[in-house]
């Protein structure tokens, strides 16, 4: 349900959710990747998930996010920072650098500043056909 809410907040033109593809990706992250979940009073308020991967030209592995989302009512809290820092700890423990992104969500400048405050450096942009 959380990922459906995340998808509903994306910019126009985002591909529709395919339940089988979404479920497969989450299942793959559960068994082969990492999912960090934030809860308040036994209710999920945010999550980040990722997988080990490499650039197409390299065998060097890194930890990449699949999704990162915090419900609107919890975005003024420290949940987003704690989720990213937990994800970073996993990367450090596995000796992998991380690559995180935000696509299809709008508000790019604010999100760029968020990642930069956590020590990340912007490395490109994504363009999509209108």
C-alpha positions in Angstrom: 0.0 0.0 0.0 2.8 2.4 0.8 4.3 2.0 -2.6 1.0 2.7 -4.2 0.8 6.0 -2.3 4.4 6.8 -3.4 3.4 6.1 -7.0 0.3 8.3 -6.7 2.6 11.3 -5.8 4.8 10.9 -8.9 4.9 13.3 -11.8 2.6 12.9 -14.7 3.7 10.4 -17.3 5.0 7.8 -14.8 4.4 4.2 -16.0 1.5 2.5 -14.3 2.1 -0.1 -11.6 2.1 -3.7 -12.6 1.3 -5.6 -9.4 3.3 -8.7 -10.5 6.4 -6.7 -11.4 6.1 -4.7 -8.1 5.7 -7.8 -6.0 8.6 -9.5 -7.8 10.9 -6.5 -7.2 10.0 -6.4 -3.5 10.4 -10.1 -3.1 13.8 -9.9 -4.7 14.8 -7.1 -2.3 13.7 -9.2 0.6 15.7 -12.2 -0.4 18.7 -10.7 -2.2 18.8 -7.1 -1.1 17.9 -4.9 1.8 14.7 -3.3 3.0 14.7 -0.8 6.0 11.3 0.0 7.4 10.4 2.9 9.8 7.5 2.4 12.2 5.6 4.5 14.6 3.1 2.8 16.9 3.3 -0.4 14.8 2.4 1.5 11.6 4.8 1.8 8.7 5.7 5.5 8.1 8.5 5.1 5.6 10.9 2.7 3.9 14.0 2.4 1.8 15.0 -0.7 -0.2 18.0 -1.5 -2.3 20.0 -4.0 -4.2 23.7 -4.7 -4.9 24.4 -3.9 -8.5 27.2 -2.5 -10.8 27.5 -0.1 -13.6 27.2 -1.7 -17.0 30.9 -1.1 -17.7 32.3 -2.3 -14.4 32.4 -5.3 -12.0 32.6 -3.0 -9.0 29.5 -3.5 -6.9 27.5 -0.7 -5.2 24.3 -0.5 -3.2 21.5 1.2 -5.2 18.1 2.1 -3.9 15.0 0.7 -5.5 12.7 3.1 -3.6 12.7 5.5 -0.7 9.5 6.9 0.7 8.2 8.6 3.8 4.5 9.4 4.2 3.7 13.1 3.9 2.6 13.5 7.5 6.0 12.2 8.7 8.3 14.3 6.4 9.0 16.9 9.0 10.4 14.3 11.4 13.8 12.7 11.3 12.5 9.5 9.7 13.9 10.2 6.3 17.4 11.0 7.7 17.3 7.9 9.9 16.3 5.6 7.0 19.1 6.9 4.8 21.7 6.6 7.6 20.5 3.0 8.3 20.9 2.3 4.6 24.4 3.9 4.6 25.4 1.7 7.6 24.5 -1.4 5.6 26.6 -0.1 2.7 29.5 0.5 5.1 29.2 -3.0 6.7 29.2 -4.6 3.3 32.0 -2.3 2.1 30.0 -0.9 -0.8 29.5 2.6 -1.9 26.0 3.8 -2.5 24.1 5.4 -5.3 20.7 6.9 -4.5 18.3 8.7 -6.7 15.0 10.5 -6.9 13.1 10.2 -10.1 9.5 10.8 -11.1 8.7 12.7 -7.9 9.1 16.4 -8.5 10.6 18.8 -6.0 14.1 17.9 -7.2 16.0 20.8 -5.8 14.8 20.1 -2.2 15.7 16.5 -2.6 19.1 17.2 -4.1 19.8 19.4 -1.0 18.7 16.6 1.3 21.1 14.1 -0.2 23.9 16.7 -0.3 23.5 17.4 3.4 24.0 13.7 4.0 27.3 13.7 2.1 26.2 12.6 -1.4 27.3 14.3 -4.6 24.9 14.8 -7.5 26.0 12.6 -10.5 23.8 13.3 -13.4 20.1 13.8 -14.3 17.3 11.7 -15.8 15.3 12.9 -18.7 12.1 11.4 -20.0 10.1 11.9 -23.2 7.0 14.0 -22.5 
